[in-house]
């Protein structure tokens, strides 16, 4: 969800998030790897990634936790 205040101020950017995806496909940890330059956009991206469901990584037939980099692009227009 694009933060209303960021939309009004015309803030745009890409936040790169480092996400620990657990065995069940849920984000267990989310850290801002590279900021968009705006705290509101960074936090909105973090919250979106926390709510998402991912396909678990399977190795030797077993799901294991892995880190992934997830870019979230905030653009107006």
Secondary structure, DSSP 8 states (H G I E B T S, - for coil): ---HHHHHHT--EEEEEEEEE-TTSBEEEEEEEE--S-HHHHHHHHHHHHH-B---EEETTEEE-EEEEEEEEE---
